[in-house]
Amino acid sequence: MPEKPPGLYEGMLYASIGRYNEAAAIFDELLVGTPGDVNILLCKAGALSRLGSFARAMECIEKALEINPLSPDAWFLKGLLFYQRGNLMAAIGYLEEVLDIDNKHVEAWSITGNCHYYLGEFKEALDCYETAIRLDRAYPKAWYNKGVVLSDIRLYQEAIQCYDEVLRINPGVAVVWTNKGYCYAMLNQYEEALDCLNRSLEINPEDLTTLNNKSAALRRLGRENEAAEYDEKVKELMITRGPHTVL
């Protein structure tokens, strides 16, 4: 009996483990039999984008949109790729197409918020994140990004509340503990800051930002010797990692 040809699931499985060339080859084989399948075209576009082939990925997306101009997934992937390339205004336009078709597309709201954030449009970013949260209160990216914006505009207590929501959903994300600790430090609540930074270091003990923040908090509490120990650890890690380490 001949071997059964790979299907969409196999292609997606290869893509999920980072084997994008194999995934793209499977999607190509599937498209020979079903050239108008929008889902396969978008899967291929995703694999190609991971391989750095923006132009070929866009060809797949455009073909999908010719077949179904009202595909929110196609518009979303197009917006996402432009966002990843830093073309934020174009990305916003394509994401607006998504939201015109499906205004409950949580991830489209979230990525639109990211675009506004990087454009320095904090109010618009917050509006997008809050919409995403209204649609799905268990969506941690929107809570996290809202916390980042609130911290940037020095609303530290409100930012902490957002980080608490993220940690309620997933307590194992080190950067959230670090950011929460930073907010406490900016509120001069250094013991609380240390608690958060220690939680972060339990997850990622060699994170330079967290180590530096802990050193600063210890100094604020007059614990100079302990702070110096963390300064020394940062120097050792920077030497180990080489001259291009960025704090």
LINQUIPE-V44321 format. One record per helix or strand. SS is the DSSP state (h for helix, s for strand). FROM is the first residue (numbers start at 1). LEN is the number of residues. If there is no record, write none. Layout:
SS | FROM | LEN
SS | FROM | LEN
This chain:
h | 8 | 9
h | 20 | 14
h | 38 | 13
h | 54 | 14
h | 72 | 13
h | 88 | 14
h | 106 | 13
h | 122 | 14
h | 140 | 13
h | 156 | 14
h | 174 | 13
h | 190 | 14
h | 208 | 13
h | 224 | 18
